């Protein structure tokens, strides 16, 4: 079929300018997602005393955006498989900008929770789309690297959030307003730049949209010489077991969010409550950890197509769990909180392993293991399922910390890391250097 040949042509291209352009536009959404999800940690340092928040209300503020993501991912992921990627991709940043501004204008905790929940709808939509769009444009060689830049952008966004928290610290009680509203500025820029993007090659081929296919070919300068691609992109002879893949992909993503978000959102607050530092010191240490997270994502970007995804995910799950296990055992044996000289290195290992490992691979696996006709639905479902883990983590962590201290959470999260390791080793499969069509049943079932 002509559509199959077109996708083979796309798969063997060397990365070109439009590959980087579309990846940058998708990554911009991830940058904003990371900024807005993680900015609430520094913001809560100011909001908590100002609004007199209890631990439970602080938890609700922390998870509000995650709840919105749950619904946004499920709804818009399904719609994108029906109507296409580009329409939602072009407009979700408008929702983001509006509710970022309104969040910064909130006058009480209730308004803040509502606005950040609605903001989460846009973030959820982008989660369902970003990896789909990058993956459906990417050639086989280098796809892991391009997909890996998504979470790298997410961590850069989180790093910027904490850096701005330090910058706005002198502004006192209004600092959090600047922090929450600042995300609207890049969102508006991204909204404008996304106006003229094309539909993805694989969705266009799925719908046999010859107009879009012709425009994509023009964008990439595909010629007859480029079409000499040899044998088909497949090579598999069996239809994949999607039930097994679904269990692996969704459980892995759920476990990743369960192990990360309680610590990731509340690191700055946690350091304060454990008495390690002042506001400025807490934010500085958090910023250093986020920078370590960015370094972790860089490590993945440059090794994803060499080492692959499966073992990288398995061992970084285990590494996160072991880092928390060390802290928990110290507290049990010594009967006191770990000193900063132990806490910071273990948190550094945790952040590096999550950002450069499971945080990358769990979403990428979903984007690669499911066929085009179901890809954004799967990513939307994965986003929703993973956000259940994030909500549990973000709600249980501060409450448990207040009631029982840090040890129970650290030991529980060690068990989560161990579970992620086992799930990946026994159910996971490698996807590096394979075309999306050879991984999925799109071509196979037509034979």
C-alpha positions, 0 to 999 in steps of 0.5 A, a space after each residue: 500500500 502507498 501509505 505503508 511505503 510512505 511510513 517506510 520512507 519516513 522511518 529511514 530519513 535522517 533527522 531533519 529540521 522539521 523533526 526538530 521543529 515539531 519535537 521542540 513544539 511538543 517539548 514546549 508543552 512538556 516544559 510547561 507541564 513540568 513547570 506547573 506541576 512542580 511549581 506548586 511545591 515552592 508556591 506552597 511555602 508561601 501559600 500554606 502560612 498565608 491561607 492557614 492550610 492544614 496538611 490535608 488542604 495542602 495535599 488537595 492543592 498539591 494534587 489538584 492539577 494531577 486530578 485535572 490531568 487524569 480527566 484531561 488525558 483520558 478525554 483528549 487522548 480518546 478524541 485525538 485518536 478519533 479526530 487527529 492530533 493537531 487540533 487539540 495540539 493547537 488549542 490546549 495551550 489556551 486552556 493552560 494560559 487562562 487557568 495559569 493566570 486565574 490560579 495566580 489571582 486566587 483569593 482562597 484555597 477553594 479557588 486555587 484548587 478549582 483553577 489548578 484542576 482545570 489547568 490540569 485538563 490542558 496538561 493531561 491533553 498534552 501528556 496524551 499528545 506529546 509522545 505520540 506526536 514526537 514518536 509518529 514523526 520520528 525515524 527508527 534510528 534516533 526515535 528514543 533520543 527524540 522521545 527522551 527530550 520530552 521528559 528532559 524538557 519537563 525537568 527543565 520546566 521544574 528546575 525553572 519553577 524552583 529557580 523562580 521560587 528563589 528569585 521571587 522569594 523577596 516578594 513575600 506573600 505575593 511571590 506565589 502569585 507570580 510563580 503560578 501565573 508566570 506559566 501563561 507567558 510561554 504558553 501563549 508563545 507556544 499557542 501561536 507557534 503551534 498554529 501551523 503544524 501538520 497532522 502526524 505522518 502515521 495518523 495521516 496514513 491511518 486515515 489515508 489523508 492524501 493531502 496531509 501526506 503530500 504536505 508532510 512529504 513536502 516538509 521533509 523533502 522526500 524524493 524518489 531516492 528516499 523511497 528506496 527502503 528495502 524490505 518492509 519495516 516489520 519482520 514480526 509474524 505474530 500479533 502482539 499480546 496487547 493484554 500483557 503489554 497493557 498490564 506492563 505499560 500501565 502498571 509501570 507508569 502507575 508505580 513510577 508516579 506512586 514512587 515519585 510524586 510524594 517526594 517530587 512535589 513536596 521536597 522543598 516543604 519536606 526539607 523545611 519540616 525536617 529542620 534542614 534549612 531556611 526557605 532559601 536553603 530549602 529551595 536551593 537544595 531542591 533546585 540542585 536536585 532538579 538540576 540532577 534530574 535534568 542531568 539524568 534525562 540527558 543521560 537517557 537521551 544519549 543512551 536510549 538507542 544504545 542500551 534500550 528501554 527495558 533494563 534501563 527501566 528495571 534497574 532505575 526502579 530498583 535504584 530509586 527503591 534502594 536509595 529510600 531504603 538506605 534512608 529508612 534503615 538509617 532512621 530505624 537503626 539510629 532512631 533519628 532523621 538522616 543527616 543532610 550529608 546522607 539525605 542529599 546524596 540519596 535524594 540525588 540518586 533517587 532524582 537521577 534514577 527517576 528523571 533519567 530512567 523510569 520517568 522517561 521510559 514508562 511514558 515512552 513504552 506506552 507510546 511505542 507499544 500500541 498501534 497508531 489507531 489507539 496510541 493517544 487513547 492508550 497514552 491518555 489512559 496511561 496518564 489517567 492511571 499513572 495520575 491515580 498513583 500520583 494522587 495517592 502519593 501526593 495525598 498520602 505522603 504529607 499526611 503520613 509524614 505529619 502523623 508517623 514521620 518519614 520512615 513508613 513512607 520510605 520503606 513503602 516506596 522501597 517496596 514500590 521500586 522493587 515491584 517496578 523492577 519485577 514487573 519490568 523484568 518479567 513483562 517488559 519487552 525491548 522496543 529500541 531500533 524497531 519501527 512502530 509498525 513492526 512493534 504494533 499489529 497495524 501491518 501484521 494483521 493486514 497480512 
